[in-house]
């Protein structure tokens, strides 16, 4: 993974510039002539164009205009609802359920060719020819196996438990001197979604970052114990000394390419969560207040908040099962900005799980029977 990320970092901009130059040469060769594309080529271009977006398409030199690419994509969507799938003379079309399975297998397994997909379909009771599989993939703009690329999501999942990520976010704090910007550095484990607030500082520098590296890699209770890779953006605060200290603990840092927030999506999602659910709802009055708010949200994030990526469960609190008995309690943090609901049995225990001790900070707001 380290080699792959480094290659992307060095070559991404060169590849983009080369493709732009190549497209200009093709346009010069074509002159005023019309470029003739097959339906399959249009579909493949349309799928890629939708991911880039209109703004991104205008920043590169494409063979056709961005409006044309996006129009092809709208037509691709419209085909699902225009009745074109009705019965026609000739061989029957592939059943919708089998077609979905073919697309799912191709997307989830970039290295599978037509024969491999055919064998997987046979395992579940579907006998489909290679040409039909080829036609389904072509109609949906999916390239053959050698041209399909492994998505970052698949790569990250293949290394669950070995990869962590880190990032900064800033918060404006109201003080007697006016608004003062504070920087919060955190690390997140991609598999469990556990988060560690590494530090909060007004003016982080190299010495501060070296101390953070020592804390994160501490042999006794360091957050990065067990992690092999730490991905981060190109912020200059991630100094060589910071990387060397982590390297001594067996953690390799991987610098992501420029302008690539999707490659650090889990960290970006945490920033969005803490800002929208907590920091945007309060006015931090000094650094101490900011630290309290961040601490309370972090506990709420681990123990009380439901996470869609974890089957709508919390990180540290697992319910034993659905139980509709007992009284309903509402616990609040930060004066009610953060709330959590659970049931309590008459004997005082929890009705459907065990709440960790870190939840004790939440104040009991009310109790009612539904």
N, C-alpha and C positions, 0 to 999 in steps of 0.2 A: 504493500500500500504506500509506503514511504516513497519508493521509486516512482510509482505511478503519479502520486501527487506532485512530486518534484518535476516530472516530465510535463505535466499539465501547466505547472507554474512557468516553466521556461519557454514552452512552445505555443501556448494558447494564442498570444498576440501575434506571433509570427505566422501561424496558420491562418488567422483571420485576415491579415494583410495580404498573404499570398492568394487567398480565395478572392479577395476584392480585385487584385490585379488580374487574376485569371478571368474573372467575369468581364472586366473591361476589355480584355483581348477578344473574348468570344463575341462581345457586342460589336467590336470593330470588324471582325470577320463576317458577322451576320449582316451588318449594314442595315439597309431598310427592309431586308427580307424578314419573313415571319418565322418565328421559332415554332416548330411542330413537336408537340409532346404527346405521348400516349396517356390514356386515362390513368394507368397505374403510376406514371411519373407525376402527373398532376396531384394525385392523392398523396403520394409520399411528400411532395413539396408542401402541400396544404397542411399536413399534420405537423411538419417541422415549423412552418410559418406561424401556426397558432401558438406554439410554445414561446417563440421569440417575441411575438406581439408587433403591433403596427409601428410603435416607436423604434423598436430595435431593428425592424426591417429597413426603415429609412436610413439607419446608420451604416448599413452595408450595401454594397452594390449587388443587387439581385438580377437574375436573368429576366424576370418579369416584375411588374410593379407590385408593391405591397398590397394595394387594393385588389389586384387580381388574385394573389395568393390567398388572401382572406376570403374572397368571394368563392374560390374553390372549396375552402373549408366549410363555408356555410352550405354549399351544395352537398358536400359529403354528409353533413348533419341532416339536411332536408331529405335525403334519400331514405332515411329510416322511417319517414312518416308519409311519403308520397304514394304509397301503394305499389311501388315497383317490385315488391316481393311477392306479388300475386302469381298464381300458377300460369305458366306459359308452356307452349309445345316444347318437346325435347326432354332431356334428362332432368329429373327433379332436382331442385336446388338443395343444398345442404341444410338440414334442419337447423332452426335457430339455436337450439340448445347445443348441438354439436359444434356449430360455428363459434359460439361463445367459448366452448372448451378449447377449440383450436387457438383462438386469439389469446386466451388466458395462458395456455401452455407456452405459446411463443413469447409472450411478454415476460413471463416469470422465469423462462429458461432461454436466455439469449443464444446459447450454444446449440440448441436443438434444431436439427434440420427437418425436412419433410418426413424422412423415414423414421426418425426418432419420435416425432409427434405421432405418426401413424401407429407405432408400437405402443405408445402410452395410451392412445385411444382404444386399441385392441384390448389392453388390460382391463378396461372398464366396460367392455362389451360393444364397442363401436368399430365396425370394419369400414374404413374410409381409404380411398386411393390417394396416392401421393399427389397426383395432378389436382385433385379436388382441394387438398390442403393448400397446395400452391396457389390455387385460384382464390381461396378465402383470404389468405394473407395478402395477396396482391390487391384484391378489392378493398381492403382496409388500409392500404398504404404501409404495410409492414415488410421490411426487407428480408431477404433470405438470411440464414443463420450466420454466414461469415460477415455480414454487414451490420448485424444487430449488435449494439453495444450494451454492456452490463450497466444498469443504472446505479447511481451512487447509493440508493436505498438498499439494493441487494448487497453491495460491497460492504456497507456498514453493518448490516445484519449478520454477515458472515464473520464479522470480527467482534460481535457483541461481547462485552465484558473486558475487552482489551483496549477500547478506545474511549477517551474522555475528550471534552472540548472546553475551551475557556474563552471568555470575551469580557469586554467592558461595557457598561452603560452609564450615562451621566444623569444626575439629578440636580435641579436648582433648589437650593436651600435658602429660606428666608432668615436673615440674621440682622443684627442692629446696623451692620454696614451695608445692608442691601442684599441682593441675590448673590449667592456664592455657589459656584458649580462644584459638585463633588462627584468623584468617579468611583464606581462600584465594580470590583473585579470578582467574578465567580467562575466556578468550574462545574461541569455537569457530566455525569456518567450516562452514556448514551443508552445502555441497556435498561438500567433501573430508573432512569430520570432523576436520581438523587442529585441534589444541588448543594454545593458548599460555597458560602460567601467567603471568598479568600481575603478580602480587605476593602476598606473604604477610606479614601484619601482625597484631600483637596488638590494636591499637586504630586501625583505619583512620579517617582523617578527610578533610576537604576538600582540604587541601594534598597529602596522599598520593594522592588520587584525581586531582588535576590532573597530578601527575607520571606517573601511570599512563596518562592520556590522551595525554600527550606521547610516551610510549614506544610506545603502540599505533599512533599515527598518524605516527611518524617517517618522513620521506620516503625514507630509505635502506633500513631493514629493519623498518619497523613492520608488525605483524601485520595491521592493517586496511588496508594498501595494496591498492587494487582493490575494497574493499567500499564500498557506497553506504549501507547501512542497518545499524544495530546495535540489536537488540531486547534489552530488559532488563526486569526487574520493577520494582516500585514502591519499592524500597529507597531511603531518603533519602540514602544515600551517593552515588547517581547525581545529583550536584548540577548546578545550572545552569552553573557554571564548567566542570565535566567535559564537559557537552554542548556548550558553546560552543567549547572547544578542539578537540573532534572535528569540530564543524561547520566550523571553519576549514580542516580537512584534507579536507572534502568528504564527511564521514560524518554522516548524519542519524540521530539516536537516536529510537527508537520505544518509548514506554512501554506495556507490556501492561496489560490490565485486571486488576483485583484478583482474587485467587483463581483464576488461570487457568494452572496449570502445564503443561497440554497445549499451550499456545501457545508454550512454550519447551521442547519435549519433548527436543530433541537435547542441550541443556545439562543438563537433568534426568537424562538417561540417562548422561551422562559422570559426573555426581556419584555416581550409583548404582554405576557400574562401579568408580571409583577407591576408593570406600569399601568395597564388598563384596570386591573382589579384592585390595586392598592395605592400606588404612588400618585395616580391621577385623581384619586378621591380625597386626598389630604393635602395640607400645606405643611411641609416639613419645617419646623421651627427650630433650627439649629441642628448640628451634627448628631447630637445625642438623640434627638427625636427621630432623625432619619435612621440611625442604627436600630432604634427600637422598632420602627415600622418594618424595616427589612427583616429583622429577626422574627417578628410575629408572622409576617407573610411566609417566610421560609418554613416555619413550623406548620402553618396552615397548609402550605403547598405539599409537604411530606405526609401529613397525617390526615387531613380533613378534606382536601380538594380531590375531586374525581378527575381522572385523566383518560381522555378518549383513547390514547395510544396504549393504555393498560387495561383495555376492556372496561372502561368507565369505573375502575377501582382506584383507590388511593395508593400511594407508594408504600407506606408502612403499615396501614391499617387494613386488614382483610376481614370482611364479614364472613361469618360461618354459614349464612343463608338468610333468606327473606323471612322476617318475623314481624307480624302485624300486632303483636301484643305489647303491652307496656306503654308507659307514658312517653310522649314526644318531648324532647329537650332541644332547645336552641342555644347553642354556645356562640359567643361573639368575641371577636378580637378587635382592637383599635376602635372601641366605642360603637361597634356594630358594622364597621366597614366590611369585615369578614365574618361570615356566619357558617355554622355547621349544625346539622340536625341529626339526631339519633334517638333511639328508644332506650329506656331503662326499665328493667324488671322491678317488681315490687320489693324484691329482696335487696335491691340496690345495685345488682350487677347489670352488665350490658346485655341486651336481649339478642344481639346477633353478631357479636364479635368482641374483641378485646382492644380497647383504646390504649395506645402507648402513653407513657407518663408525660411525654412532651405536650400532650393535648391539655394537660391540667391548667395551662396558662389561659385557656379560653374560659371566660366568665359565663356562668349559667344565667341565661336571660329570662327564660320562661319555660314552664312545663305545662303541657295540655294533652288531653286524651282525644285522639281522633276516632 
